[in-house]
Amino acid sequence: MHRVLSVASECVPLLKTGGLADVVGALPKALADHGWDMRVLLPAYPGLATRLGKTAKALWTGKELFGGPAKVLGGTIEGLDVLLLDAPHLYDRPGGPYGDATGDHADNDIRFAALSWAAADMARMGLGDGWKPHVLHAHDWQAGFAPAYLRYGPETDVKSLITIHNIAFQGNTGAERMKALRLPAEQFTPDGLEYYGHLSSLKAALVTADAITTVSPTYARELMREDFGMGMQGVLAQRAGTVHGILNGIDTDLWSPEADPAIHAYSARKLGDKKKNRAALIDEFGLGYFEGPLAVLISRLTTQKGIDLIPETLSEFTWRGGALLVLGSGDPALERAMLREADLNPSRIAVRIGYDEALSHRMFAGGDAVLVPSRFEPCGLTQMYGLRYGTVPVVAATGGLNDTVIDATPAALAAGAATGIAFHPTDGLGLAQALRRLVDLYADKKIWTRMQRNGMKAPLDWAQSSGKYAALYETLMP
């Protein structure tokens, strides 16, 4: 069986702050169907090692890993083969994986360089139980130095791959950190590790990995343009032949309207039962009577997610019969803006600041439409959850949103293929026009029901995408 070492900073079911964790946790099971054995390496944040229980085995040791001793514990957690880098001097601290209440940890460059260093050493030398990968798969900037350590270290036949989940996060640090991060000084050049006078772990991966993937085909193309590449577009354009866009999938067992314990069950064939969830959701949020669509927004409240565009569109949307429910947190100014809209129109708009997983399931089940007006969206899972639950996505035509939602154009409607509403450009006018279309389409129950059922039948699991990863791994085999 072929073997892959996956390296990341978070992974479901151990730790999650965003969609990265969902992808890292889903890939091993999906790839097993293609004959690939994947183990996931991540830091042993507080409490994680104890979850290995009796399955824990010490499989790698480092006497001096960037300031202290370390070991890797291997075992199984909820069916996932996990490797935990136990380095208390780096990871045994309060707060989240990247920081605490005061902000990001000041030594994050060292903390994740250590993860990358251990990954490269294990890829090159193998583990204590004889397991040795054919491919090292790094995820985002936190694992970005792993391909570089593999490339600049002793010769090996192990190949590397970097997946960009969000290019906005680049792992930038000072040029003076080259030595501390165990990187060769001669590689600090514009064609090498230098990044506008600084050092970037993401760029290090982009110039040293054997292959590059992004989480959707459209995002792969967008990243080579100045307005999306965030400074990395030149590097990616130079390496265009190694860049592949592979769409994420979702766990269709976990996200299933037929079997979700948080909701009243329904299906594409029994779509009428979705109304029970709608009524319960309206009651839960205390909305008044309205005739139009119930839109839900489940998101980080940031300008990247296009949240600042929403307030200017709500007056017309609610006047035409619509209502909006919001669940999320983020920019304090945007939180206040959304709360202000709810105060102005409490019978049509309600906001919950924070995140509640069970509530998010109830909102997907009870909403008529889900709003995803992101200015950029590498892949996006929210619109996929919407499709799965027959909650029609209203999305900006960018990244993975563009790849997963079939816009209700006249041609798509005539062909009976539409699954949602897409708009461009991503501005207030574009969103307002999309909401007008939403109200009009919702009023035609035959068209609306067809769109819901189309979305619920769309292929959203990992079957296709995992096959593409397996095929790419094959090209990297020695």
N, C-alpha and C positions, 0 to 999 in steps of 0.2 A: 504494500500500500504506500502511495506517495504521502509525504508529510510536509506540513506547513506550520511554522511558528508565527502566530499572530501576536503583535505587540501593540498595546493600547493603554490609555490612562483610565479607562472605565469600561465596564461590561455588565450587561444584564445577565444573571440576576444578582450580581454582587454589588454594583454601584452604578448609579445613573444620574447624570445631570442634563443629558440631552440625547438626541437621536444617535450619536456616535455609539453609545452603549448598546442600543437596540441592535445595530448592525453587527457589532463585534460579537454579541451574544448569539445572534441568529446564524451567522455564517458556518460555524462548525457542524451543526446538525444538517444544514442544507448541503454542505460539501461532502458529508459522509456518504450521501446517496450517489456521489460521483467517484467514490473510491479514494477520497482524500482524508487523511487523518490530521486534524488541526488541534493544536494546543494553544491556549491563550495565556500570554504573560502580561501581568499588570502588577503595580505596586501593592505590597501588603499594607494597605491603609489600616488604621485601628479596627480591630474586631474581625477582619477578614480571615486571618489565619485560623482562628478557632472554628470557622465554618467548614474547614477541611476535615475536622474530626479525626477519626482513626485512619482515614485514607491518606493522611499527610506523610510524605517522604521527602527527605532532603536530597535534591537532585543536582545541586550546583552550589559551590561556595566561592566567595571572594574575600580574601583576607583584608583587602583595602579597597573599598569601592567608594571613591570620592569622599573620603573622610571617616570611614569606619568599616567594620566587617559586615558581610552580607551573606545570605544564603537564599536559595530558591526552594520553596516547598511545593511539591506537586501533589495533586489529588483530584477528586471529583466533587463538584457541587451541582446538585440538581441536573445530573447527566452531562455536565460540561467539564472537559479536561482542562484544569486550571493550573497555572504556574504562578506562584506569588513571590515577588521579590521582597524578602524580609530584610529590610535595612532600617532599623529603628531610628538611626540618626537622620534619616531623610524623610521617613513617612509616618513615624509614630508621633503625631502632633494633632492638636484639636483643629476643628474646622473641616472644610471640604477638601477635595483632592488638590485644589489649586490655591486655596487661600483660606483666610478666616474673616472675622468681622471687621478687621482693620484693612483688608485688601489682599492682593496676591502675595504669596510667600516670596520673599526677596531672593531666595535661592532656587527658584523653579528651574532655572537653566541647568543647575547642577543636579537637581532631583530627577529630572527627566533625561538628562544625559546619562545618568547612572542606569536608568531603565534601558536606554538604548545600548549602552556599553555591555551590560549583562546579556541582552538579547543577541548582540553580535557574537559575543564569546560563546554562548550556548549554540548558536547556529553553526559556528565554525568547528567547535570541539564536541558537540553533542552533550547529552545529559547522562547522569549517573546510572540510569536504567537502560542505557544503550540507544535511546531514542535520539535521532539526529534529523533535522529538517532538510528538505531539498530546497525550500523557498522560505525566505523571511518576509512577512507581510506587515509593514508598519502602517499605523493609522495616525494621520494628522501630525502636527508639530511636536507633540509630546514624545513620539517615537521617531522623529525625523533624523536624529543623528545615527540611528541604527544602520541604515544603508551606508552612511559615510564611514562609520567604524569598520563595517564589513569590507568596504572598498579600499580603505587606506591601511588596513591591517594585513596580517599574513595571508598569503594566497589561499583561496578557497573556491570550491566549485558551487557553493551555495549562492543562489541569485536572490535579489531583493526587489520588493514592490512597495510603493508608497501610495496610499489612498488619501486624496484630499476630500475631507468631509466639509470643510469650510475654510476657504483661503483667507478669510479675514483674520484668522488667528495664525500667526507665523512664527512664534517662539523667538522673537528678536532679543538680542543681548549685545553687550559691548564687544568691540573687536579685541580689547585687552583680555578677554576671557578665553581666547584660543588655547593657551597653554593649560589653564585650569581645566578646560574641557577635553584635554588630551587630543587636540586636533593639530595636524601638521602645519606649521607656520607657512610653508611654501604654497599651501592651497588657498591662502587668503588672497585671492585674485578675483577680478570681475567675472571670469569664466568659471571660477571655483566657488569658494564659500563666502566671499565678500558680498555684502548686500547693502549698497548705498552707505558704505563706510562702517557698517555694523556686521553682525553675525546673525544669521537666521537658521534655526534648525530645519524649518520647512524647506528653505532653499537648498540646504545641505542635502536633503533627501532628493529634491528635484534634479540635482546635477549628478548624483551618484547612484540612484536606484536604476535597476535594469528595466523597470516598467513603471508607469504612472497611471493611476486610475482616478477618476472622479465619480461621483455618485449619481450622475445622469448624463446622457449623451449631449443634451443642450448645454449643460454647465461646462462640459469639456470644451465645447466650442466657444462659449462665452469667455472663459478664462484667458483666452488668447487675445482678448480685446482690452484696451486701456480702461474702459469704464467698469469692467468686472474683475480684471486680473490683479488689482491692488498691488501693483509693482512687480508682480511675478509674470506678467504676460509675455515678456521677452524670453525668459527662460523656457516657458512652456511652448512658445512658438518654435524655438530652436529644437525642442525635443518632441515636436508634434507627432513624429512617427512612433513614439513610445507611449502616447497618451490615449487612454481608452475610457469612454464613458459607459459605466455599467450601472443601471438603475437599481436602487435599493428595493427591497421587498418589505412586507410586514408579516407578522405572525398571525395568520388567518385563523388559528385556533384560539389565540388569546382575544383577538378582535373579531368576534363572531356574533352577529345579532341573533342567530339561532340558539346560541349556548351561553351568552354573556350573563353571569349571575347578577349583575348590577341593574338589569333592565327587564322589561316585559319582552319576552322572546317574540321574534317575528322573522320573516324570510321574504325573499323576492316574490315567492308565490303567494304569501300571506301578508302582503304589504299593508293591508288595512290595519293590522295589529300595531303598526308603528304609531298610530294615532293615540294609543294608550300612553306611550312614552311622551308624546307631545303634550298631552293634557296634564300628565304628572309633572312635567318640567315647568310648564306655565304656572302651575299651582305652587311648585317649590320656590320659584322666584317671585311669586306674587304679582304677576302681570295682569293687566286688565284684558278686556275683550278686544280682538282685532281680527280682521279678515284676511290679511295678506300673509306672506311667508315669515316664519320664525327663523331668523338667522342666528347662528352661534359663532363666537370667536373664541378659540382656545389657543393661546399664544403667549410668547414673551412679548411684553409691551415695549417695543423698541421701534425706532425709525426704520431699521432694516426690514422689519416685518410690516412696514407700511401703516402702522397704527396711527400715525399723525394725520393720515388721509381720511380717517373714518369720521371724526366729529363733523367736518364740513358737509358730509353726505347724509347725515342722519335725519335732518329736518324733513327733506323731501321723501326719504325712504319711509319714515313713520307716517307722514301725511298721506302717502299712497297705500297705507295699510300694513306696513311691515313692522317687525319688532326685532330687538337684538338682545342677546344674552352674552356676557363676556366673562371669561375665566382666564386670569393670567396676572403676571406681575412683571416689573421691569423698571423702566425710566420713571422716576417719581413724578415728573411733569406730565407724562402720558397717563400715568395712573390717575392723577388728579383730573386730567381732561376727560377721561372716560367716566369717572365718578360724577363729574359735573353734568355730563349729558344725562346720566341716570337721575340725578336730582331734578333736572329740568323736565323730564318726561318719565316719571316712575312707572306709569302704566304700560309703557312700551319698551323701556330700556332698563336692564338690571346688570350690575357688575359685581363680581366677586374677585377681590384681589388675593392672589396666592395661587396654589395649585392643589387639586384634589383629584387623584386618579379615578376614583369611583364616580365622582361628579362628571369628569370628562366623558366617561362612557355613557352616562345618562344624557349628556348634552348631545353627543353624536347620535344617540338613539332617538332623542326627542326633537332635534332640530330639523327644519326643512332644508336649510342650506348652511354651509360652513364657509366663512370668509377667510381667504389667505391672500391678502394684497401685498405680498412681499416685494421689496425692491430687487432683491436677489434671493434665490432659494436653491442651494445646491441640488437637493432632491426634494425634501419635504415628505413628511409622513402624514401630516394632518389631512391633506387632501385625499390620501389613500384610505385613511380611517373613514372619512366622509363617504367616499365611494362605497366602501364595504357596508356601511350602515344605511345606504340609500339617502344620504344627506348631501344634496347636490353641491359640489364645490364651486365657489366663485373665486377665481384665482387671477393673479397677474401672470401674463404669458412669459414666464422666465424659468430657466433651469428645469428642475424635475417637475415643476407644475405644468410646464409646457409639454412634457413628455408623457404625463399620466392622465391629463384631462382633455377630452375631445370637446372643443368649443361648439356651442349650439348655433353654428352658422346655418344659413338656409340649406346649404348642401348637406350638412351633417344631419339636420333635422329631417330632410327629405329622405335620406338614406336610413333613418332610424338608428343612427350611430352615436348621437350626442350624449355626453355624460356630465357636462358642466358648462360653466360660463367663464371665458378667459378674456382679459382686457389688456390693452396696450395703447399708449404708454402708461407707466405706473405713476399716475398722478390723480389728483382729486376728481378731475373731470372724467378720467377713464373709469374710476371706481363708481362715480355717480351714474354713468351710463350703464355700467354692469348691473347695478342695483335696479335700474329701470327695467332692464331685460329680465332680471330675476322676478320682479313683480308680475310682468306680463306673461312669462313662461309659467309661473306658478298658477296663474288664473286659468290656463288651459290644462285641465286635469289629465287628459289623454296624453299630451306631450310630456307633461311633468312625470307621470307614472312611468312612461317609457324611459325617460332619462334616469330615473331612480333605478329601475331594473337593469338598465345597461351598466350602470356603475357597479351594482352589486354582483354582476356576473364577470366583471373585468378581472384579468389575471393579475393579482396583487401579491401573491406569495413569492417565495424565493426560488421557485423551480427554474424559471428561465435565467435569472441573474446568476444563480449559483453555477449553472452550466457554463456561463460565460467566464466566470472566475476560474473554473476548473480548466477550461480551454486555454485561458491565458497562462495559468500555472504550467500547463503542459509545454508551452513554448519556452519556458524558463528552465526546464529540466536539463541537467547536464547531458 
